[in-house]
Amino acid sequence: MIKFLDLQQINGRHAEALKQAASRVIDSGWYLMGRELAQFENKLATFVGSKHAIGVANGLDALRLILRAYIELGYLHKGDEVIVPANTYIASILAITDNDLIPVFVEPNPLTFNLEVETVILKITPKTKAILLVHLYGRVEWSEAWQNLKDESGLLIIEDNAQAIGAAWKGIQTGNLGHAAGFSFYPGKNLGALGDAGAVTTSDDKLAQLVRTLGNYGSQKKYHNDYQGYNSRLDEIQAALLSVKLDFIHEENQLRHQVALHYLNGIKNKDIILPSFDPSAENTSDLTHVWHLFVIRTKKRTALQQYLEEKGIQTVIHYPIPPHKQLAYAAYNNLELPITEAIHDEVLSLPMSPNLNHFNLDYILDQINEIK
């Protein structure tokens, strides 16, 4: 079986360094909010180019804490509208509604799966106070038009950077394009922990301090609670492990890039829509797409997925049900978002990993091109 993602192999590349890092933490006797966290936060901030990085428990908390901090700072108020892509993972929506903010679902570009500025502008109302921009599947979503919107609109632009660490626009890393960004280090991400983990990046001093405070029970001084906060802290072992793996993120993203090129050049099945991408425009030292996922579209998804499974190739659907059709968001079930709904009905994610070799990739291509 060619696994969709072999985490044992991925982490096996760094096994000895990871074991040494874990042992170092165990031997230290200090397991929360210590030296390892501080070192990882500094390392991540330097990598991203932001002034601050704050480790939190997971990617959902990263987004939730950003929005809550903006509420506490007075930039957002309950009932404000937040524009968000309709085809994102539900965590993006949960972060909005958990803060009593109103999600405004906007259709993506069907070829890139990301939002377009022109479409977003049409959805801006006097109630719009923020845009939650998702770099979906690892593709950076930024342009001069986005930069102008950030500079001139007065809207907060928050990056959901759960899937695109290491991607960049004109030398600026995702996580440093908007006003703040949330990261997920879920094990399957390009930079994956060995458990749940996340982070917030920003160059706003007040926001950074408040995110850190809110994630620590609303406390800056032990047993003194200034806010009704949360318990959302990145522990020492995960911070130490992530520090090891961060050193290899560019290398592993380059390997993902090569896998993507193999697919883009090799898939000839006319029933399949490939992700829109121009390899000739890509600067390989400054990737605009880090291929967290390689997502194709086909109206014959069920048949293709079953066929590939029979041939020993594991695939995944990201995501079968859009957020506005989930039972959790029944109030939005009547929304008509045909582009998003078509995407969710047709997408299929092929195996994507820095460990995929040419033998496996050629086999996958042969099977995809053979099916009628």
Buried (B, 14 or more C-beta within 10 A) or exposed (E): EBBBBBBEEBBEBBEEBBEEBBEBBEEEEEEEBBBBBEEBBEBBBEBBBBEBBBBBBBBBBBBBBBBBBBBBEEBBEEEBBBBBBBBBBBBBBBBBBBBBBBBBBBBBBBEBBBBBBEBBEEBBEEEBBBBBBBBBBBBBBBEEEBBEBBEEBEBBBBBBBBBBBBBBBEEBBBBBBBBBBBBBBBBBBBBBBBBBBBBBBBBBEEBBBBBBBBBBBBBEEEEEBBBEBBEBBBBBBBBBBBBBBBEBBBEBBBBBBBBBBBBBEBBEBEBBBBBEBEEEEBEEEBBBBBBBBBBBBBEBBEEBBEBBEEBEBBBBBBBEEBBBBBEEBEEBEEBEBEBBBBBBBBBBBBBBBBBBEEEBBEBBBEBBEEBE
